[in-house]
Amino acid sequence: MREWVCGCCGRWRVSVELIRGRYRYRLVHRYPARFGGGKHVLGEATTVPALADLLHRTTPLTLADLHPTPTPT
């Protein structure tokens, strides 16, 4: 699964998942361990413009703030 993380704190993440033959962008906010950890799914989008709109409505981020996570070797 491909994932992008914000450059500011690393708690905002966008993953790309294949669900029923269609790709979906899932926006997640991860909580720090001192608050019990875990994640909260804020929404899903099927296109990049819809993802940009979702980011604008729910976070202080833009698409330019997201960076790909390194792929494990």
C-alpha positions as CSV (number, residue, x, y, z in Angstrom):
1,M,0.0,0.0,0.0
2,R,1.4,3.4,-1.0
3,E,1.2,6.1,1.7
4,W,1.9,9.9,1.9
5,V,2.7,11.6,5.1
6,C,2.7,15.3,6.0
7,G,6.1,17.0,6.4
8,C,5.2,19.0,9.5
9,C,4.4,16.3,12.2
10,G,3.8,13.0,10.4
11,R,0.4,12.5,11.9
12,W,-1.7,13.2,8.8
13,R,-1.5,10.4,6.3
14,V,-3.1,9.6,2.9
15,S,-3.1,6.0,1.7
16,V,-4.1,4.6,-1.6
17,E,-6.1,1.4,-1.4
18,L,-7.7,-0.8,-4.1
19,I,-11.3,-1.5,-2.9
20,R,-13.7,-3.5,-5.2
21,G,-11.6,-2.7,-8.3
22,R,-11.4,1.1,-7.7
23,Y,-8.6,3.1,-6.1
24,R,-9.5,5.2,-3.1
25,Y,-7.5,7.8,-1.3
26,R,-8.0,7.5,2.5
27,L,-7.2,10.5,4.8
28,V,-6.2,9.4,8.3
29,H,-5.1,11.3,11.4
30,R,-2.9,9.3,13.7
31,Y,-2.9,10.1,17.4
32,P,0.4,10.2,19.4
33,A,1.2,7.3,21.8
34,R,0.8,9.6,24.8
35,F,-2.9,10.0,23.9
36,G,-3.4,6.3,23.4
37,G,-2.3,6.0,19.8
38,G,-4.7,4.9,17.1
39,K,-6.0,6.5,14.0
40,H,-9.2,8.4,12.9
41,V,-10.3,8.1,9.3
42,L,-11.4,11.5,8.2
43,G,-12.7,10.5,4.8
44,E,-12.1,8.9,1.4
45,A,-11.9,10.3,-2.1
46,T,-11.8,8.7,-5.5
47,T,-10.0,11.4,-7.5
48,V,-7.1,13.7,-6.8
49,P,-9.2,16.9,-7.0
50,A,-11.7,15.3,-4.5
51,L,-8.7,14.5,-2.2
52,A,-7.5,18.1,-2.4
53,D,-11.0,19.3,-1.5
54,L,-11.1,16.8,1.4
55,L,-7.7,18.1,2.7
56,H,-8.9,21.7,2.4
57,R,-12.1,21.0,4.4
58,T,-10.6,18.9,7.2
59,T,-7.0,19.7,7.6
60,P,-4.6,22.6,7.5
61,L,-2.7,20.8,4.7
62,T,-2.5,20.9,0.9
63,L,-1.3,18.3,-1.5
64,A,2.1,20.0,-1.6
65,D,2.6,19.2,2.1
66,L,2.4,15.5,1.6
67,H,5.5,13.4,1.0
68,P,5.8,9.7,0.1
69,T,6.9,7.3,2.8
70,P,10.1,5.3,2.0
71,T,9.4,1.9,0.5
72,P,10.8,-0.9,2.7
73,T,13.5,-3.0,1.2
